[in-house]
């Protein structure tokens, strides 16, 4: 955009949008969320910038190929460039599925690199789906299931994915987002089963101590890395 004068007005506007979003969040005056929600207002601006960059890269690629006496039509070249840009991400998403919220950029080595950096292995309880069949099969009637995101389990019950007789808890102060949903007041120390996703920032001291004294009875893993585990009281 700096080199192409006709791109500067649009590019400057997009960069200004990114800058304003960052200033709002870093000022401490805006609502702060964790993980990707913090950066979500920036995504449309980044997407537009990426589109400008992609368009400008097409003639560069044409000149490069011409220097090697390789002749490709404009449409064929664009198709190849789209494949080169998107195929690695599609392959990684296919490999990760259905645990797509455990994705990390290839620049840091994916989920393994994230673990080495001390980042969270998974997020937002999407890994709960992997333990539902185990609970449906093995949990005793009326058992209490404790989980960090109780509303995810309530949602699963409402859609018939989790047995309706199972009671869901997240401590005495938990309030469900579903009107009319009844939560058990049991904490992780009192529930029959405890679901713990490998979101390391949620491992507060009492929970870490409790986990270290037990072994999970069921786990969901991705390439050897634990995503979620079920503990029996």
Secondary structure, DSSP 8 states (H G I E B T S, - for coil): --S-HHHHHHHHHHHHHHHHHHHHHHTT-S---SGGGGTGGGHHHHHHHHHHHHHHHHHHHHHHHHHTT----HHHHHHHHHHHHHHHHHHHHHHHTT-GGG---GGGTHHHHHHHTT--S--TTGGGGGGHHHHHHHS-TT-EEEES-HHHHHHHHHTTSS-TT-EEES-TT---SSTT---B---TTTSSEEEEES-GGG--HHHHHHHHT---SEEEEETTEEEEEEEE-
